[in-house]
Amino acid sequence: MTELRLCKDCKWYKKDWFEHLTGGGDRFDMCRNPVVSENLVTGKIKDRFCDMMRLKWGKCGPEGKYFEPKRTS
């Protein structure tokens, strides 16, 4: 059985707390992984929406190609 790779368990995941607290859900949660969000011209990190990165045509894809587990204490 394969491991389910959820964005919320990835070290690059950033929750949009405002949306969660105001009932907007998780649609604005961001991926900060430099592989999927770095501008190759300027080197600046541009956050990408998690749900877009996990689509079939997104850089991470449904399989979570760039998933890295969060460190646990």
C-alpha positions in Angstrom: 0.0 0.0 0.0 1.3 3.4 -0.9 1.6 6.3 1.6 -0.9 9.1 1.2 1.0 12.3 0.8 -1.1 15.2 2.1 0.1 18.7 1.6 -0.8 19.5 5.3 1.9 17.0 6.3 4.6 18.4 4.0 7.3 20.7 5.4 6.7 23.2 2.5 3.0 23.6 3.4 1.8 27.0 4.7 -1.7 27.3 6.0 -3.7 30.5 5.2 -5.0 31.1 8.7 -7.2 34.0 7.8 -9.3 31.8 5.4 -9.4 29.0 8.0 -10.6 31.3 10.7 -13.2 33.0 8.6 -14.7 29.8 7.2 -13.1 30.1 3.7 -11.6 26.6 3.9 -8.2 25.6 2.5 -8.3 26.9 -1.0 -5.6 29.5 -0.3 -3.1 27.3 1.4 0.3 27.6 -0.2 3.3 25.5 -1.2 6.6 27.2 -0.5 8.8 24.4 -2.1 11.5 26.2 -4.1 11.3 23.6 -6.8 7.7 24.5 -7.6 7.7 28.1 -6.7 11.1 29.7 -7.4 11.4 32.2 -10.2 14.3 30.9 -12.2 15.1 34.4 -13.5 15.2 36.3 -10.2 15.5 33.5 -7.7 12.6 34.9 -5.7 10.1 32.5 -4.1 6.5 32.9 -5.2 4.0 31.0 -3.3 1.8 28.6 -5.2 -1.6 27.3 -4.2 -1.4 23.7 -3.0 -4.5 22.6 -4.8 -3.1 23.8 -8.1 0.3 22.1 -7.6 -1.4 18.8 -6.9 -3.5 18.7 -10.0 -2.6 16.3 -12.8 -0.7 19.0 -14.7 0.7 20.7 -11.6 4.4 20.4 -10.8 3.9 18.2 -7.7 1.1 16.2 -9.2 -1.4 13.9 -7.5 1.4 11.6 -6.4 3.1 14.4 -4.4 6.4 14.3 -6.3 8.1 17.0 -4.2 6.5 16.0 -0.9 8.9 16.1 2.1 7.5 15.1 5.5 7.5 17.6 8.4 10.1 17.0 11.1 8.6 15.7 14.3 10.1 16.6 17.7 
